[in-house]
Amino acid sequence: MSHVRTLAIVLLIPFLLLTAYAVMEVGYMGILDYNRHSPAGWQVFTDLVISLLLVLVWLVDDAKKLGRNPWPWVVGTLLTGCISPLIYLATRKSEEAMV
C-alpha cells in the first residue's frame, strides 16, 4: 500500500467520525452556518474553498489520466468537502503514478 493511500485512510477514518458527530449535533447546514458569524469564520471558509478548488484541479486531471470519471468526485467534494478527495486517494491503485 502506498504512503499516500495509507495517509488518506488514516485521515479519513477519524475525520468521518468527527463529521458524523458534528452533523448529529448541529446538522449539515449548522456546520456551514457556524462560519458566517465573523470575519474569522469567513476567512476559514474561504481558505477551505480555495484549498478544495486546488485539490479539484489536480483530481480532475489525475482522474482523466487514469481513465476514471472525475465528476462523481467533483460533486462529492462540493457536497462533503475533503471527504471525497480522501476517498479518491484511498481507492486509487498504489501502482498508479502520482503526477
C-alpha positions in Angstrom: 0.0 0.0 0.0 1.4 3.4 -0.9 2.2 6.1 1.7 -0.4 8.4 0.1 -3.1 5.8 0.3 -2.2 4.9 3.9 -2.3 8.6 4.9 -5.6 9.1 3.2 -7.2 6.2 5.1 -5.6 7.4 8.4 -7.0 10.9 7.9 -10.4 9.7 6.5 -11.5 7.5 9.4 -11.3 9.9 12.3 -12.5 12.8 10.1 -15.6 10.8 9.1 -16.2 10.2 12.8 -15.8 13.9 13.6 -18.1 14.8 10.7 -20.8 12.4 11.8 -20.6 13.8 15.3 -20.8 17.4 14.0 -23.8 16.6 11.7 -25.6 14.9 14.6 -25.0 17.9 16.9 -25.7 20.8 14.6 -26.9 19.4 11.2 -25.3 19.8 7.8 -26.3 23.4 7.5 -25.2 24.1 11.0 -21.7 23.4 10.1 -21.8 26.0 7.3 -23.8 28.4 9.4 -21.1 28.5 12.2 -18.7 30.2 9.8 -20.9 33.1 8.8 -20.9 35.0 12.1 -17.5 36.6 12.0 -14.7 37.6 9.6 -12.6 34.8 11.1 -15.2 32.3 10.0 -15.4 33.9 6.6 -11.6 33.5 6.3 -11.6 29.9 7.3 -14.4 29.1 4.9 -12.8 31.0 2.1 -9.5 29.1 2.8 -11.3 25.8 2.6 -13.0 26.7 -0.7 -9.7 27.8 -2.3 -7.9 24.7 -1.0 -10.6 22.4 -2.3 -10.6 24.1 -5.7 -6.9 23.5 -6.0 -7.4 19.8 -5.0 -10.2 19.5 -7.6 -7.9 20.9 -10.3 -5.4 18.1 -9.5 -8.1 15.5 -9.0 -9.9 16.1 -12.3 -6.6 16.0 -14.3 -5.5 12.8 -12.4 -8.8 11.0 -12.8 -8.8 11.7 -16.6 -5.2 10.5 -17.0 -6.2 7.3 -15.2 -9.4 6.8 -17.1 -11.6 7.4 -14.1 -14.7 9.6 -14.3 -13.9 12.8 -12.3 -17.5 14.0 -12.0 -18.6 11.9 -9.0 -15.5 13.2 -7.2 -16.3 16.8 -8.1 -19.9 16.5 -6.9 -18.8 14.7 -3.8 -16.2 17.4 -3.0 -18.8 20.1 -3.4 -21.2 18.3 -1.0 -18.7 16.8 1.5 -15.6 18.8 1.4 -12.3 16.9 1.8 -14.1 13.5 2.4 -14.5 12.9 -1.3 -10.8 13.6 -2.3 -9.7 11.4 0.7 -11.8 8.6 -0.6 -10.4 9.1 -4.1 -6.9 8.8 -2.7 -7.8 5.8 -0.6 -9.3 4.0 -3.6 -6.5 4.9 -6.0 -4.4 2.0 -7.0 -0.9 2.3 -5.5 0.9 1.4 -8.7 -0.7 4.4 -10.4 1.8 7.3 -10.8 1.1 10.5 -8.8 1.6 13.1 -11.5 
